[in-house]
Amino acid sequence: MMMDLPEATRIHKRLPKEDFYKRLSLTAALKEKFVADVEQIYVENSLTRERLNLAKDSAVQEILLLSVTMKKKEFDGKVIEAIARQNPHSLIFLLLYEEEAQLAVYHGRLYRTPWLSKGEIALSAQGFSLEEILKGFIEQIALTEETAQKAGGISLDERLHLQEKIEKLKKLIEKAERAAWKEVQPKKRFALYQKLKAYKKELEDLQGG
């Protein structure tokens, strides 16, 4: 793993799973999923202004990198989301399953990278304040490479919103293409192709913008 984080931030401290979830306000169903899905949790790194020797102050006081070993690859993301929402620190998750890993962060909703081999996972701390570093982590995890390049003059949240609109349109195009292919009535098929054309034009405009 290419985790470009200073050695001074390394903690590698195990958090007892039982103590951890008892502090969370979880529904009975989520508590069961936590026990069923999570194997163990470690605090791997603690990024603070002092540890990083940063000159600029920030509203963000500490960023923790948690490694969470999962019992299964397909798990309920609400478990990770609950941990992030109820913790006073800013959290970055390194989720592990066998020889694979993915990074996750909660920013309005939970964002996760695809599952990759552990050797392909990369994260680097860049910035002159914890706020800038956290923003960089969110960009590295939440943005696709295509959206990340559209930095000209728009904020992180605007880029995330743009990315979500593009993903939604791609799904609508796939759905309309399947429906048009199956439709036997000419009028309905024509209407579907018109809808498909409009979706593709909107997608082209978004990607071109």
Residue frames as qw, qx, qy, qz and C-alpha x, y, z in Angstrom:
[[0.000, 0.887, 0.462, 0.000, 0.00, 0.00, 0.00],
 [0.414, 0.316, -0.005, 0.854, 1.23, 3.47, -0.88],
 [0.328, -0.861, -0.388, 0.015, 0.06, 5.40, 2.17],
 [0.460, 0.420, -0.143, 0.769, 2.11, 8.59, 1.97],
 [0.465, -0.833, -0.145, -0.263, 1.62, 9.63, 5.61],
 [0.142, 0.702, -0.557, 0.421, 4.46, 10.84, 7.87],
 [0.597, -0.034, -0.761, 0.253, 5.87, 8.30, 10.33],
 [0.009, 0.109, -0.501, 0.859, 5.17, 10.77, 13.16],
 [0.595, -0.100, -0.035, -0.797, 1.43, 10.20, 12.62],
 [0.618, 0.023, -0.770, -0.159, 1.60, 6.39, 12.96],
 [0.556, -0.414, 0.396, -0.602, -0.36, 4.90, 15.90],
 [0.587, 0.090, -0.785, -0.177, -1.38, 1.31, 14.98],
 [0.218, -0.120, 0.720, -0.648, -3.56, 0.88, 18.07],
 [0.243, -0.286, -0.883, -0.281, -6.26, -1.75, 18.19],
 [0.421, -0.183, 0.200, -0.865, -9.73, -0.64, 19.28],
 [0.201, 0.115, 0.951, -0.204, -11.72, -3.40, 21.01],
 [0.162, -0.259, -0.665, -0.681, -14.68, -3.97, 18.71],
 [0.333, -0.589, -0.735, 0.049, -17.19, -4.50, 21.52],
 [0.261, -0.563, -0.282, 0.732, -16.23, -1.29, 23.34],
 [0.088, -0.092, 0.382, 0.915, -16.27, 0.57, 20.05],
 [0.223, -0.366, -0.669, -0.607, -19.81, -0.30, 18.95],
 [0.332, -0.592, -0.673, 0.294, -21.24, 0.12, 22.46],
 [0.176, -0.438, -0.117, 0.874, -20.36, 3.82, 22.22],
 [0.092, -0.043, -0.532, -0.841, -22.33, 4.15, 19.00],
 [0.517, 0.270, 0.443, -0.681, -26.04, 4.86, 18.89],
 [0.187, 0.153, -0.823, -0.514, -27.10, 2.03, 16.59],
 [0.798, -0.058, -0.061, -0.596, -30.39, 0.35, 15.83],
 [0.774, -0.244, 0.573, -0.109, -30.57, -3.32, 16.82],
 [0.860, 0.475, 0.178, 0.049, -30.32, -4.26, 13.13],
 [0.389, 0.831, -0.331, 0.219, -27.20, -2.14, 12.56],
 [0.433, -0.646, 0.597, -0.198, -25.60, -3.45, 15.75],
 [0.895, 0.032, 0.444, -0.028, -26.09, -7.00, 14.45],
 [0.721, 0.672, -0.009, 0.169, -24.54, -6.02, 11.11],
 [0.018, -0.861, 0.469, -0.194, -21.59, -4.39, 12.90],
 [0.643, -0.414, 0.634, -0.110, -20.88, -7.62, 14.79],
 [0.869, 0.276, 0.410, 0.014, -21.47, -9.77, 11.68],
 [0.624, 0.761, 0.020, 0.176, -19.47, -7.62, 9.23],
 [0.087, 0.871, -0.402, 0.268, -16.54, -6.16, 11.21],
 [0.872, -0.014, -0.408, 0.272, -13.60, -8.33, 12.28],
 [0.588, -0.489, -0.210, 0.609, -11.31, -5.74, 13.91],
 [0.177, 0.947, 0.118, 0.241, -10.50, -2.03, 13.97],
 [0.664, -0.246, -0.086, 0.701, -7.16, -0.25, 14.32],
 [0.076, 0.979, -0.017, -0.189, -6.30, 3.43, 14.53],
 [0.842, 0.238, 0.099, 0.475, -3.41, 3.47, 12.05],
 [0.403, 0.230, -0.016, 0.886, -2.61, 7.19, 11.89],
 [0.158, -0.840, -0.430, 0.290, -3.49, 10.35, 13.79],
 [0.421, 0.412, 0.168, 0.790, -2.92, 13.54, 11.83],
 [0.260, -0.866, -0.327, 0.274, -2.75, 16.66, 13.97],
 [0.238, 0.950, -0.109, 0.173, -1.22, 20.09, 13.51],
 [0.437, -0.759, 0.483, 0.006, 1.53, 19.22, 16.01],
 [0.814, -0.089, 0.544, 0.183, 2.42, 15.84, 14.51],
 [0.662, 0.572, 0.338, 0.347, 2.60, 17.31, 11.02],
 [0.417, -0.382, 0.018, 0.825, 4.33, 20.50, 12.15],
 [0.236, 0.660, 0.531, 0.476, 1.80, 22.65, 10.28],
 [0.185, -0.003, -0.160, 0.970, 2.00, 26.43, 10.46],
 [0.359, -0.245, -0.272, -0.859, -1.64, 27.10, 9.53],
 [0.327, 0.069, 0.747, -0.574, -4.44, 26.55, 12.03],
 [0.326, -0.103, -0.739, -0.581, -7.65, 24.82, 10.96],
 [0.679, -0.238, 0.115, -0.685, -11.21, 24.11, 12.05],
 [0.935, 0.017, -0.350, -0.058, -10.29, 20.43, 11.62],
 [0.429, -0.763, 0.444, -0.191, -8.42, 19.38, 14.77],
 [0.395, -0.360, 0.843, 0.063, -7.55, 15.76, 13.99],
 [0.763, 0.314, -0.349, -0.445, -7.88, 13.29, 11.13],
 [0.583, -0.321, 0.738, -0.108, -7.79, 9.58, 12.00],
 [0.559, 0.309, -0.661, -0.394, -7.07, 6.79, 9.56],
 [0.705, -0.192, 0.576, -0.368, -8.91, 3.67, 10.71],
 [0.320, 0.232, -0.855, -0.335, -8.18, 0.27, 9.21],
 [0.715, -0.028, 0.395, -0.576, -11.25, -1.93, 9.41],
 [0.036, 0.180, -0.953, -0.242, -10.90, -5.63, 8.61],
 [0.693, 0.053, -0.020, -0.719, -14.18, -6.92, 7.22],
 [0.575, -0.084, 0.803, -0.131, -15.53, -10.46, 7.56],
 [0.582, 0.457, 0.648, 0.182, -17.08, -10.25, 4.08],
 [0.295, 0.038, 0.356, 0.886, -16.62, -8.21, 0.94],
 [0.219, -0.510, -0.474, -0.684, -20.28, -7.31, 0.53],
 [0.277, -0.363, -0.658, 0.598, -21.20, -5.43, 3.69],
 [0.022, -0.875, -0.473, -0.098, -23.71, -2.75, 4.66],
 [0.397, 0.419, -0.081, 0.813, -22.07, 0.66, 4.16],
 [0.391, -0.774, -0.155, -0.474, -24.39, 2.10, 6.82],
 [0.822, -0.455, -0.178, 0.293, -22.15, 0.50, 9.46],
 [0.579, 0.055, 0.016, 0.813, -19.14, 2.55, 8.29],
 [0.032, -0.624, -0.243, -0.742, -21.36, 5.60, 7.82],
 [0.607, -0.733, -0.271, -0.146, -22.61, 5.32, 11.43],
 [0.744, -0.314, -0.106, 0.580, -19.02, 5.22, 12.73],
 [0.376, 0.270, 0.147, 0.874, -18.13, 8.33, 10.71],
 [0.206, -0.681, -0.306, -0.633, -21.22, 10.34, 11.62],
 [0.664, -0.710, -0.207, -0.114, -20.99, 9.67, 15.35],
 [0.761, -0.202, -0.110, 0.606, -17.26, 10.28, 15.79],
 [0.091, -0.936, -0.076, 0.330, -16.01, 13.79, 16.69],
 [0.358, -0.493, 0.526, 0.593, -12.90, 13.30, 14.56],
 [0.614, 0.579, -0.280, -0.457, -12.61, 13.43, 10.80],
 [0.726, -0.202, 0.658, 0.023, -12.24, 9.80, 9.72],
 [0.519, 0.508, -0.566, -0.391, -10.69, 8.12, 6.71],
 [0.865, -0.145, 0.430, -0.212, -11.31, 4.37, 6.41],
 [0.259, 0.453, -0.812, -0.261, -9.02, 1.71, 5.00],
 [0.862, -0.032, 0.256, -0.437, -11.35, -1.27, 4.55],
 [0.058, 0.472, -0.868, -0.143, -9.64, -4.65, 4.26],
 [0.902, 0.045, 0.257, -0.344, -10.91, -8.00, 3.06],
 [0.931, 0.071, 0.242, 0.263, -8.44, -10.83, 2.45],
 [0.590, -0.109, 0.261, 0.756, -5.92, -9.48, -0.11],
 [0.162, 0.626, 0.414, 0.641, -8.09, -6.56, -1.22],
 [0.231, -0.452, -0.397, 0.764, -8.70, -3.08, 0.15],
 [0.133, 0.704, 0.416, 0.560, -10.70, 0.07, -0.48],
 [0.174, -0.050, -0.327, 0.927, -10.67, 3.58, 0.96],
 [0.156, -0.704, -0.646, -0.250, -13.82, 5.27, 2.25],
 [0.133, -0.045, -0.289, 0.947, -14.79, 8.68, 3.57],
 [0.014, 0.716, 0.693, -0.083, -18.07, 10.22, 4.73],
 [0.095, -0.180, 0.066, 0.977, -18.82, 13.63, 3.19],
 [0.530, 0.136, -0.060, -0.835, -22.59, 14.14, 3.12],
 [0.964, 0.055, -0.006, -0.262, -22.74, 10.47, 2.16],
 [0.702, -0.419, 0.529, 0.226, -20.31, 7.57, 2.16],
 [0.584, 0.704, -0.352, -0.202, -17.86, 7.49, -0.74],
 [0.791, -0.320, 0.506, 0.131, -15.81, 4.36, -1.44],
 [0.192, 0.575, -0.663, -0.440, -13.12, 3.56, -3.97],
 [0.884, 0.141, -0.360, -0.265, -13.45, 0.28, -5.90],
 [0.856, -0.409, 0.304, 0.086, -11.95, -2.82, -4.27],
 [0.496, 0.743, -0.448, 0.038, -8.30, -3.03, -5.32],
 [0.851, -0.040, -0.387, 0.352, -5.38, -5.26, -4.49],
 [0.521, -0.777, -0.134, 0.327, -3.62, -3.92, -1.37],
 [0.580, -0.171, 0.258, 0.753, -0.61, -2.92, -3.47],
 [0.208, 0.513, 0.461, 0.693, -2.76, -0.59, -5.59],
 [0.294, -0.864, -0.406, 0.046, -4.18, 1.42, -2.67],
 [0.465, 0.187, -0.097, 0.860, -2.67, 4.92, -2.47],
 [0.230, -0.909, -0.339, -0.077, -3.32, 7.94, -0.29],
 [0.541, 0.151, -0.183, 0.807, -1.16, 11.01, 0.25],
 [0.242, -0.810, -0.375, 0.380, -1.38, 13.94, 2.67],
 [0.404, 0.296, 0.217, 0.838, -1.05, 17.23, 0.80],
 [0.160, -0.850, -0.320, -0.386, -1.71, 20.73, 2.09],
 [0.263, 0.398, -0.411, 0.777, -0.64, 23.36, 4.59],
 [0.436, -0.245, 0.432, -0.751, -3.50, 22.82, 7.06],
 [0.296, 0.083, 0.936, -0.172, -5.57, 19.86, 8.27],
 [0.536, 0.571, 0.323, -0.531, -8.54, 21.32, 6.41],
 [0.435, 0.646, -0.468, -0.417, -6.60, 21.27, 3.12],
 [0.019, -0.293, 0.955, 0.030, -5.31, 17.75, 3.83],
 [0.444, 0.275, 0.771, -0.364, -8.83, 16.46, 4.56],
 [0.559, 0.646, 0.015, -0.519, -10.13, 18.06, 1.36],
 [0.271, 0.559, -0.730, -0.285, -7.31, 16.31, -0.52],
 [0.232, -0.057, 0.960, -0.145, -8.25, 12.96, 1.03],
 [0.550, 0.477, 0.506, -0.463, -11.90, 13.42, 0.00],
 [0.478, 0.678, -0.313, -0.463, -10.82, 14.31, -3.56],
 [0.097, 0.430, -0.886, -0.144, -8.58, 11.22, -3.79],
 [0.245, 0.104, 0.938, -0.222, -11.32, 8.89, -2.52],
 [0.423, 0.544, 0.556, -0.465, -14.60, 10.37, -3.77],
 [0.426, 0.720, -0.161, -0.524, -13.74, 11.81, -7.19],
 [0.885, 0.274, 0.307, 0.217, -13.20, 9.75, -10.29],
 [0.530, -0.215, 0.293, 0.766, -10.10, 10.67, -12.29],
 [0.212, 0.530, 0.529, 0.628, -12.29, 12.28, -14.97],
 [0.250, -0.890, -0.343, -0.166, -14.13, 14.52, -12.48],
 [0.616, -0.594, -0.023, 0.516, -10.97, 15.31, -10.53],
 [0.478, 0.082, 0.328, 0.810, -9.53, 16.95, -13.65],
 [0.006, -0.723, -0.433, -0.538, -12.50, 19.35, -13.84],
 [0.475, -0.468, -0.418, 0.617, -11.04, 21.58, -11.14],
 [0.242, 0.242, 0.172, 0.924, -11.22, 24.83, -13.04],
 [0.187, -0.266, 0.024, -0.945, -13.10, 27.27, -10.88],
 [0.712, -0.389, -0.308, -0.496, -15.55, 24.88, -9.19],
 [0.407, -0.556, 0.580, -0.435, -15.53, 23.68, -5.60],
 [0.017, -0.159, 0.985, -0.067, -15.15, 20.13, -4.31],
 [0.417, 0.329, 0.705, -0.471, -18.87, 19.90, -3.54],
 [0.548, 0.598, -0.088, -0.579, -19.73, 21.18, -7.02],
 [0.294, 0.437, -0.809, -0.262, -17.46, 18.55, -8.58],
 [0.178, 0.035, 0.952, -0.247, -19.08, 15.82, -6.45],
 [0.514, 0.483, 0.410, -0.578, -22.54, 17.04, -7.51],
 [0.471, 0.588, -0.434, -0.494, -21.44, 17.03, -11.17],
 [0.093, 0.286, -0.952, -0.061, -20.08, 13.50, -10.78],
 [0.349, 0.223, 0.818, -0.400, -23.35, 12.26, -9.26],
 [0.559, 0.575, 0.098, -0.589, -25.38, 13.81, -12.11],
 [0.369, 0.520, -0.683, -0.354, -23.10, 12.13, -14.69],
 [0.066, -0.105, 0.985, -0.123, -23.40, 8.75, -12.95],
 [0.464, 0.382, 0.600, -0.527, -27.20, 9.10, -12.76],
 [0.539, 0.603, -0.187, -0.558, -27.43, 10.00, -16.47],
 [0.204, 0.394, -0.871, -0.210, -25.26, 7.03, -17.47],
 [0.236, 0.122, 0.924, -0.274, -27.66, 4.71, -15.59],
 [0.513, 0.542, 0.321, -0.583, -30.68, 6.35, -17.26],
 [0.414, 0.574, -0.522, -0.476, -29.05, 5.91, -20.69],
 [0.025, 0.187, -0.982, -0.024, -28.39, 2.21, -20.00],
 [0.356, 0.323, 0.759, -0.440, -31.99, 1.74, -18.85],
 [0.508, 0.619, 0.044, -0.597, -33.43, 3.57, -21.89],
 [0.276, 0.484, -0.741, -0.375, -31.20, 1.60, -24.29],
 [0.118, 0.010, 0.987, -0.109, -32.40, -1.71, -22.82],
 [0.417, 0.483, 0.563, -0.525, -36.04, -0.59, -22.99],
 [0.443, 0.628, -0.249, -0.590, -35.71, 0.64, -26.60],
 [0.138, 0.344, -0.895, -0.248, -34.08, -2.61, -27.67],
 [0.162, 0.182, 0.947, -0.209, -36.92, -4.66, -26.16],
 [0.400, 0.488, 0.320, -0.707, -39.80, -2.41, -27.33],
 [0.386, 0.221, 0.802, 0.399, -41.74, -3.75, -30.34],
 [0.224, 0.841, 0.488, -0.072, -44.26, -0.94, -30.83],
 [0.521, 0.435, 0.146, 0.720, -42.81, 1.68, -33.24],
 [0.140, -0.849, -0.107, -0.499, -44.34, 4.73, -31.49],
 [0.712, -0.700, 0.049, 0.025, -43.08, 3.68, -28.07],
 [0.825, -0.041, 0.135, 0.547, -39.66, 2.78, -29.48],
 [0.332, 0.651, 0.128, 0.670, -39.44, 6.20, -31.17],
 [0.389, -0.863, -0.032, -0.321, -40.35, 7.94, -27.88],
 [0.836, -0.476, 0.099, 0.255, -37.65, 5.96, -26.07],
 [0.700, 0.232, 0.151, 0.658, -35.06, 6.89, -28.70],
 [0.050, 0.813, 0.093, 0.573, -36.02, 10.56, -28.33],
 [0.629, -0.770, 0.050, -0.095, -35.58, 10.28, -24.56],
 [0.873, -0.165, 0.142, 0.436, -32.26, 8.50, -25.09],
 [0.487, 0.563, 0.124, 0.656, -31.09, 11.27, -27.43],
 [0.232, -0.874, -0.007, -0.427, -31.96, 13.91, -24.80],
 [0.804, -0.573, 0.102, 0.122, -30.10, 12.01, -22.07],
 [0.807, 0.091, 0.156, 0.563, -27.01, 11.66, -24.28],
 [0.244, 0.743, 0.079, 0.618, -27.07, 15.38, -25.18],
 [0.482, -0.839, 0.050, -0.247, -27.31, 16.30, -21.47],
 [0.877, -0.347, 0.145, 0.299, -24.44, 13.94, -20.64],
 [0.654, 0.403, 0.136, 0.625, -22.32, 15.39, -23.44],
 [0.030, -0.854, -0.025, -0.518, -22.97, 18.92, -22.13],
 [0.684, -0.719, 0.108, -0.062, -22.04, 17.94, -18.57],
 [0.872, -0.157, 0.198, 0.420, -18.87, 16.14, -19.59],
 [0.511, 0.561, 0.142, 0.636, -17.90, 18.94, -21.92],
 [0.199, -0.900, -0.029, -0.387, -18.44, 21.52, -19.20]]
